[in-house]
């Protein structure tokens, strides 16, 4: 994990402790082992996990800092824990919620939280369309983050209902980020948000540029959103 330590320090001026490096190493080992019998990720070699999962997840910290201990963060469609768990490892005081609909991935997340000894992590095994109407979670989060879940017009309907007014949505996107942002402007406005900025992310050894799409929550999301399961993806706003 020396490469991860170097990237995080050189690019984002963050230090990773020896105990955190050990946690990332255990995370990688467990991910590879579980992936032999449970399809968690297509990225299965240690170097790619270090770069394309861990470093890519931690790139969110380019725009999320400063992070105070009382902040609530939810990672929507977290899969095997990205980007939420790497952020939690580096900032263990954060209140982190991981939302994932697939049971086998939730089982892995519960296992990782246990073996890494993480506290203050909630796991929700449900669809985001349902959680977005739950009073315990609707407009309750300071940061709502997601990686590779859906196109931005659809993703906005998943994420914005969970952000508090004044909070932020962060979508990790590929090279189509600018086009997706333009296509999502109407949806974001209807849902109470406004695009703040797109921040490029360059990772060593990764040819394509990634982008962090920041959306500010300016007003309460109308009560009809998110629509029922499947509708946001079939009929984006």
C-alpha positions in Angstrom: 0.0 0.0 0.0 3.0 2.3 -0.3 1.7 3.6 -3.6 -1.6 4.6 -2.0 0.2 6.4 0.8 2.3 8.3 -1.8 -0.7 9.3 -3.9 -2.8 10.5 -1.0 0.1 12.5 0.4 1.4 14.0 -2.9 -2.0 14.8 -4.4 -4.2 15.6 -1.5 -1.8 16.3 1.3 -3.2 13.7 3.6 -1.2 11.3 5.7 -2.1 7.6 6.1 -1.0 6.0 9.4 0.5 2.6 9.7 -2.7 1.2 11.2 -4.7 2.6 8.3 -2.4 1.1 5.8 -2.9 -2.2 7.6 -6.7 -1.8 7.3 -6.4 -1.1 3.6 -4.3 -4.2 3.1 -6.8 -6.3 5.0 -9.6 -4.8 3.0 -7.8 -5.7 -0.3 -7.0 -9.3 0.9 -10.6 -9.9 2.0 -12.0 -8.4 -1.3 -9.9 -10.8 -3.4 -10.8 -13.8 -1.2 -14.5 -13.1 -1.2 -14.5 -12.4 -4.9 -13.5 -16.0 -5.6 -17.0 -17.1 -4.6 -19.1 -13.8 -4.6 -19.1 -11.4 -7.6 -18.2 -8.2 -5.9 -15.9 -6.5 -8.4 -14.3 -6.9 -11.8 -11.1 -5.4 -10.4 -9.3 -8.3 -8.7 -5.5 -7.7 -8.7 -3.9 -5.9 -5.7 -2.4 -3.0 -7.6 -5.6 -2.2 -9.4 -7.6 -2.4 -6.1 -5.1 0.0 -4.5 -5.4 2.5 -7.4 -8.9 2.1 -8.9 -10.8 1.4 -5.7 -8.9 2.9 -2.8 -7.2 5.9 -4.4 -10.2 6.6 -6.6 -12.5 6.6 -3.6 -10.2 8.8 -1.6 -10.1 11.4 -4.4 -13.5 12.5 -3.1 -11.6 14.2 -0.3 -10.4 16.8 -2.9 -13.7 18.5 -2.4 -15.2 17.0 0.8 -12.7 18.6 3.3 -12.8 19.8 5.9 -14.6 16.9 7.5 -15.7 17.4 11.1 -16.7 14.4 13.3 -20.4 15.3 13.4 -20.9 15.1 9.7 -23.3 12.5 8.3 -22.2 10.9 5.0 -24.2 8.3 3.0 -22.7 6.3 0.1 -25.5 5.2 -2.2 -25.1 2.0 -4.2 -21.8 1.4 -2.4 -21.3 -2.2 -3.7 -18.2 -3.5 -2.0 -17.8 -0.3 -0.1 -16.7 2.3 -2.6 -16.2 5.2 -2.0 -17.6 5.1 1.6 -15.4 2.6 3.4 -12.0 4.0 2.3 -13.2 7.5 3.4 -14.3 6.0 6.7 -10.9 4.3 7.2 -9.1 7.6 6.7 -11.6 9.6 8.8 -12.9 7.1 11.3 -14.8 9.7 13.3 -17.3 10.3 10.5 -20.8 9.0 10.8 -21.0 6.9 7.6 -24.0 5.1 6.1 -23.6 2.5 3.4 -26.7 1.9 1.2 -26.7 -1.3 -0.9 -29.6 -3.2 -2.3 -27.8 -6.5 -3.1 -27.7 -8.9 -0.1 -24.4 -10.6 -1.0 -22.6 -7.3 -1.1 -24.2 -6.3 2.2 -22.9 -9.5 3.8 -19.4 -8.5 2.6 -19.8 -5.0 4.0 -20.9 -6.3 7.4 -17.9 -8.7 7.4 -15.4 -5.8 6.5 -16.8 -3.5 9.2 -16.3 -6.3 11.8 -12.8 -7.3 10.7 -11.6 -3.7 10.4 -13.1 -2.8 13.8 -14.9 0.2 12.4 -17.4 2.1 14.6 -20.1 4.5 13.6 -21.1 2.8 10.3 -24.7 2.0 9.5 -25.5 -0.4 6.7 -28.9 -0.3 4.9 -30.0 -3.2 2.7 -32.7 -1.5 0.6 -33.4 0.4 -2.6 -32.6 4.1 -2.6 -36.1 4.9 -3.9 -37.5 3.6 -0.6 -34.8 5.1 1.7 -35.4 8.5 0.1 -38.8 8.6 1.7 -37.8 7.3 5.1 -38.0 10.2 7.6 -34.8 8.9 9.3 -32.8 9.4 6.1 -34.7 11.9 3.9 -32.8 15.3 3.9 -30.7 14.1 6.7 -27.1 14.0 5.3 -24.4 16.6 4.9 -22.8 14.7 2.1 -24.4 12.2 -0.3 -21.9 10.4 -2.5 -22.1 7.8 -5.2 -19.8 6.1 -7.7 -20.8 4.5 -11.0 -24.4 4.0 -10.1 -26.4 5.6 -12.9 -26.4 8.5 -15.4 -26.5 11.9 -13.7 -30.2 12.7 -14.6 -31.3 9.5 -12.8 -28.6 9.7 -10.1 -29.8 13.2 -9.1 -33.2 11.7 -8.2 -31.6 9.1 -6.1 -29.2 11.4 -4.2 -30.7 14.8 -3.8 -33.7 13.7 -1.6 -31.2 12.4 1.0 -29.2 15.6 1.3 -30.2 18.2 3.8 -30.9 21.7 2.6 -27.4 23.3 2.6 -25.8 19.9 2.2 -23.9 18.5 -0.8 -24.2 15.7 -3.4 -21.0 14.3 -4.9 -21.1 12.0 -7.9 -17.9 10.4 -9.2 -18.1 10.4 -13.0 -15.9 9.5 -16.0 -15.1 11.5 -19.1 -18.8 12.0 -19.9 -19.2 14.1 -16.8 -19.7 17.4 -18.6 -22.3 16.1 -21.0 -24.1 14.3 -18.2 -24.1 17.5 -16.1 -25.8 19.4 -18.9 -28.4 16.7 -19.4 -29.1 16.7 -15.7 -29.6 20.4 -15.2 -33.4 20.3 -15.4 -33.6 17.3 -13.0 -31.3 18.8 -10.5 -33.2 22.1 -10.5 -36.6 20.3 -10.0 -35.1 18.3 -7.1 -33.8 21.4 -5.3 -30.2 21.4 -6.3 -27.7 23.3 -8.4 -24.4 22.2 -9.9 -21.5 23.8 -8.0 -18.5 22.6 -10.0 -16.8 19.7 -11.8 -13.4 18.9 -10.5 -11.0 16.7 -12.6 -9.1 13.9 -11.0 -5.9 12.4 -12.4 -4.6 9.2 -11.0 -1.1 7.8 -11.8 -1.4 5.0 -14.4 -5.0 5.7 -15.3 -5.3 7.2 -18.8 -8.9 8.5 -18.5 -9.7 11.6 -16.5 -12.3 11.2 -13.8 -14.5 14.0 -12.4 -16.1 14.9 -9.1 -19.5 16.5 -9.8 -20.6 18.6 -6.9 -24.2 19.6 -6.4 -25.4 22.0 -3.7 -28.8 21.3 -2.1 -30.6 24.7 -2.2 -34.2 23.8 -1.4 -36.3 20.9 -0.1 -36.9 18.2 -2.7 -40.6 17.9 -3.6 -42.4 15.1 -1.7 -43.1 13.0 -4.8 -39.4 12.3 -5.4 -37.8 9.9 -5.7 -40.4 8.1 -7.7 -41.2 4.4 -7.2 -38.6 1.7 -7.8 -37.4 1.6 -11.5 -39.1 4.8 -12.6 -36.1 7.2 -12.3 -34.0 4.9 -14.5 -36.7 4.3 -17.1 -38.0 7.9 -17.2 -35.2 10.3 -16.1 -36.5 13.8 -15.3 
